[in-house]
Amino acid sequence: MFSVVIPLYNKELSIENTLSSVLSQSFQNFEIIIVNDGSTDNSLKVVKSIRDPRIRIIDKQNGGVSSARNRGIEESKFEWVCFLDGDDLWMESHLDTVFRMILDFPKDKVFCTSFIRSTENLSLVNKNNSVVVIEDYFQEAIKEYFFWTSVVVINKDVFKKVGIFRTDINRGEDLDLWIRIGRLYRFIRSNRVTGVYVQDSENKLTKSRYNYSKSLYADFHLRIERFDRKTEKKYYNKLLTDGFKAFILRSDYKNALRTLYRLLMLNFIKINNEKSN
């Protein structure tokens, strides 16, 4: 039913808990694809100590999280692909929640649940289990970055139409894929919280130096001459505005100016369909 793709790079302190959260799912029809992206610590040893025939290990040279996820998609045996980073966690109801949504919306191909950050009080999780249909990804993402990698489930047919993760960028590569998906598909989202975004684990990319030239900010909107809907343009405006503010807070004025330039250039891009919302 589900192929769970876990990119692995130097997560020896967290990968066991991550795998345990998958193996303890109430819905048990899945395979786990561990894509070892050239780990140099004991991550692989930890994975091999866990005995379960559903776990497959794919070794590759280090190429970044996008190349690891892409390899996992390529190696997947089932039609539904889930992603889970090697330090994040699922609650035991995650796959069951998605399975029920797939049954209720058999014609749809893009699903997700909701998540909480590990720095938040887990006891205060909203018990809202309702499901919403998101017709316009951009309109929803303007309000909230809801489509987080470790709680998404995507049918393999989607990748055939929109492509896979870009490997030439390492900041915002997930958002780039969601943008391409959002132009063609609607999203089915459960408000039930089934994932935990662990923010204090080892080897977080956010702790490393920011390479602007390999970020989504560097080129994502300048490659588009026109938009088909106003909400997409508004979404890019939010991304750039949030990025500008973040650089200012970090006193990274060089990248703040780069982002401000792209924000100004965005205003010159035309809307293809003026009747769009």
N, C-alpha and C positions, 0 to 999 in steps of 0.2 A: 504493500500500500504506500508507505512513505520511505523515501531515501533521505536520511539525515546526514547532511554534509557538515563536517567539523574540520575547519582548517586548523592546523596545529603548528605553532612555532614558539618554542620555549615557554611552555605553560605547565611545568612539572608540579607547581604548587596548587594548581586549580583544575587540571584536566580530569582528575579522578572524580571530583564533585560534579563536574559537568557531565561526565559519562554516567554517573550514578543517577543524575536527574533524568536522563533519557531511559535508562534501563528500568527505572521505577514507574514508568508511565502506566496508567490504567489501560491504555490502548497499546497492544503489544505487537501489532503487525508492522514491523519496520526493519530496515537495515541501517547500520551506522557506517559511514565512510569517513575514516580518519585520513586526512591528507596531510602527511608530515612534510612540512615545507622547509626541510633542511634544519630541523631543530638541533641545537648544539648542547642542550642540557639533558636531563633525564626524562623528558616528556615521553619519549617513545617507550622507555622501560616501564613507566607507569602504565601506559596503555596496554602493553603486552602482558602485564600482570593481571589484567581483568579478563577472565575467561568467559566469552560469550560468542557463539558461532555467527551471530549477526554483525559482529564487528569486523570490518575489513580495513586494512592499513595500506595506504598508497604512499610510497616514498617518492619524493621529487626534490630537485635542487631548489634552493630558496629563490622564490620569484615574487613573493608578496601575497597578501590575502586574496586578491582578485584571481590570480593564477591558480591558487589552491582551490577556491570555490569553483572555478571553471572546470578544473580537473575532476572535482567531485560530481559536478553535473554530468560530465562526460562518462564517468564510471557508474552513475546511478542506474539501478535496475528497475525501479518503480516509476510510475508516471507523475507522482507528486514529490517535489523536492523541498525539503526543509533545510534551513541553515541555522547553525548554532555555533557561536564562537567558543573557543576553548576555555573560556573563563566565565561564561554566562550560564544561567540555570533555567530549567523549565520546572514548573509545578506539575504534579502528576497528572493533572487534567488537560495538559496542553494538546496532545495529539487527539485525544477523544473530543475535545471542543472543536478542533478543526474538522475531524471526521464527520461530526454531526452537521456542521455547516455545509460540507461538500454534499451530503445527502439532501439537505434542504435546498441547495442551489446547484443542481446538477449541470447547468449550462455554463456556470462561471468557472474561471481558471486561476483567480488570484484571491488569496485569503490571508487574513492575519488575525491575531488576537491582540490583547493589550499587555502592557508591561509596567514594571515599577523599577526604579533605580535602587541599588543596594544601600544608598545613603539615606533613603526614605524609610519611614516607619512601616514595616511590612504588616503590622497589625491593623493599620489604618486603610488597607486596601479596600476599594469600593467593591461591593458584592454584586454590582450590576452585571448581569449575564445576558443582556439584550444584544441583538445582532443588527447591524446597520448596513445598508447598501449604499456605497459611495459611487455615485455616477461620475463625479468630476474629482479626480485625484488632487488636482491643483487647488481647487477651492477648499478642500478639506485640509490639505497640507499647509495652507496659509495659516490656518488656525492652530494646527498642531502637527509636529513631525511624528505622525502615528505609525508609519510603516517602517518599523525597526527590523533590521536583518534577522535577529534571532527569534522573531515570532512570525515570520512570513512563511507561507507555503504556496508554491507556484507550480502549475502544471508545466511539464516539459515542452508542450506545444508552444508556450509563450516564448521560450528562449529561441525557438526556431523562427519566430516572427520578428522579435525585437533585438535578438542578439544576447550576448552574455556580458559579464562584468568587463569593463575596460581595464587593461593592464598597464596603460601608459600614464595613469594617474593613481595616486595612493591616498588622496583626500577627497572624499565625496564620490567615490566610485560607486557606492551603493545608491546614492541619490540620482546619479546619472542613469542607472538602470531603471529606477522607479519612474523617472521622467519618461523614458521611452515606453515603459509599460503603461503609464498613465494616459498616454495619447491614444491608446487602442482598447484598453480594457477598463471595466469597472472593478471595484474592490469590495469584497465582502469582509466586514470587520466585526469581531466579537468584542464587546466591551469588557468581557471577563479577563482579568489579569492572570496570565499563565506564564509569564517570563520575568526573569530578574536580570537587569543590566548591571553587572558587577563592575564598579568603577574604581576599585582600589586594588586590582590584581596586578601581578607582575607583567612587565613588558607591554604596557599599553602604548599604542601608537601615539596617543594624545600627549604622552610624556616626551616624545622625541621632537627634534627641531622641525619647524614647519618649512616645507619646500613648496613655495608658492607656484612654481612652474609646473609641478605635478599635482596641483589641486584643481578641483572643478571650477573654481573661480577664474582660473587662467584663460579658459577658452569657451566655457559651456554656452554662453548666450551669444557670443560674437560669431559663432558658426551658423546662427539662424537669422535669416533675412526677414522672415515674417512669422507671426504666430497665428494659429487657427482659432485661438480663443483668448479672451482678455485675462482669464484666470491664470493661464500659464505665464503670461507676462508679469502679472501681479505676484505670482509665486517666485519668479526669478528676482523680482524686486525685493521680496522679503529675504531670500537667501543672501543677496548681496548686502542688504542693510544690516542683517544680523552679523554677517562676516565683518563688515566695516566696524561695527560697535565692538566686536570681540577683539579685533586687532588694536583698537584704541585703548581698551581696558588693559591689554598686555603691553602697552606702549610700543607696539610694533607699527610705527608710523609709515614705514616704507610700504608694507603690505596693505595698510589702511588706505594709502593714496592710490595704490594699484586697484583696489576694490572700488574705491570711490569713482575712479575713471570709468570702470566698467558699468557702474550704476548709472552714471551720466549717459554713457553710450546706449544703454538700454532704452532710454527715452526716444531714440531715433529709429527704433525698430518698429515696423508697422504691424498692425493687426490684419490678418488676411480676411477674417470674417468679422465685420464690424457689429454684427448682431449678437455676437457671443456674449455670454454673461461674465 
